[in-house]
Structures are given as C-alpha cells and as structure tokens.
C-alpha cells in the first residue's frame, strides 16, 4: 500500500532536522499506518532508503508520523534511532527529524535533498 508519494526538496537545513517543501503533493494518510509494522521510506528507484517500524501518529495542526528502530542504507546500513515525518497542513511542508545530531555524511545529505518519499506497508516488497 502506497501511503504517500511526494516529490520534495530541502529548503532549510540545520544540525538536528531538515525541513522540506512539497513540490508535488499527492496525499498524506499517516492514520492508515499500522503500529509496530515495518515501512520503507525511499526514493522511488530504491537507491536511498530508510526502514523503520511505525510507532505512532497524531494531529495537532500537523500530521505527524513517528518511526522507531530506523536504519538507513547510506552510506551503510546503520541504526539511527527514530525518525519523525510531519506535514504542516497550513503551510504545506514536510519535516524529517532524526535523533542524530547532524547528518554528517555529505552523500546522505545530498540524497535527502533529492528524495521521493514512498511509505510502503507490504512486507513482501523486495528491492
């Protein structure tokens, strides 16, 4: 199940989060995510992706989805704690927050700048 596909670009970066503006907003249905199920957050060619377990969802002016036990394949698969995706309904931007203090790897930073997000709940999905 494709929960959301959107094309985004980074327009602000600092030490502990990235704010991303949507270029092609389709739909955000975070409420359809199933707790404790694994999801893939990826660019559509699969070159860069996070995998994480959906933790919780809430709305308070923003749609917020929290993922835990997140790993990233750039530059190597590694644990990076939790990650939060939020969509600001009024201003229409996405934020990705990670427990890491800084995304230090330049390759990862560039990949995030070009990412297409697709959250896929089908665990039989194989790269």
CORBELTA-V262559 format. One record per residue. N is the residue number from 1. PSI is psi in whole degrees, 0 to 359 (* if undefined). Layout:
n: (N & N)
psi: (PSI & PSI)
//
This chain:
n: (1 & 2 & 3 & 4 & 5 & 6 & 7 & 8 & 9 & 10 & 11 & 12 & 13 & 14 & 15 & 16 & 17 & 18 & 19 & 20 & 21 & 22 & 23 & 24 & 25 & 26 & 27 & 28 & 29 & 30 & 31 & 32 & 33 & 34 & 35 & 36 & 37 & 38 & 39 & 40 & 41 & 42 & 43 & 44 & 45 & 46 & 47 & 48 & 49 & 50 & 51 & 52 & 53 & 54 & 55 & 56 & 57 & 58 & 59 & 60 & 61 & 62 & 63 & 64 & 65 & 66 & 67 & 68 & 69 & 70 & 71 & 72 & 73 & 74 & 75 & 76 & 77 & 78 & 79 & 80 & 81 & 82 & 83 & 84 & 85 & 86 & 87 & 88 & 89 & 90 & 91 & 92 & 93 & 94 & 95 & 96 & 97 & 98 & 99 & 100 & 101 & 102 & 103 & 104 & 105 & 106 & 107 & 108 & 109 & 110 & 111 & 112 & 113 & 114 & 115 & 116 & 117 & 118 & 119 & 120 & 121 & 122 & 123 & 124 & 125 & 126 & 127)
psi: (120 & 113 & 318 & 135 & 125 & 149 & 128 & 160 & 150 & 129 & 354 & 136 & 133 & 192 & 329 & 8 & 162 & 138 & 133 & 137 & 138 & 133 & 321 & 89 & 125 & 290 & 145 & 119 & 55 & 331 & 344 & 349 & 145 & 127 & 145 & 18 & 144 & 142 & 157 & 129 & 116 & 162 & 157 & 344 & 359 & 10 & 332 & 129 & 154 & 147 & 143 & 159 & 127 & 130 & 299 & 169 & 141 & 161 & 129 & 66 & 343 & 149 & 122 & 129 & 126 & 136 & 144 & 172 & 47 & 135 & 157 & 143 & 1 & 125 & 338 & 161 & 126 & 157 & 133 & 30 & 240 & 165 & 145 & 130 & 129 & 147 & 119 & 111 & 319 & 313 & 352 & 56 & 160 & 145 & 136 & 123 & 136 & 153 & 336 & 139 & 326 & 142 & 99 & 333 & 123 & 325 & 317 & 321 & 317 & 320 & 319 & 328 & 339 & 10 & 143 & 130 & 129 & 119 & 116 & 122 & 3 & 109 & 349 & 356 & 127 & 138 & *)
//
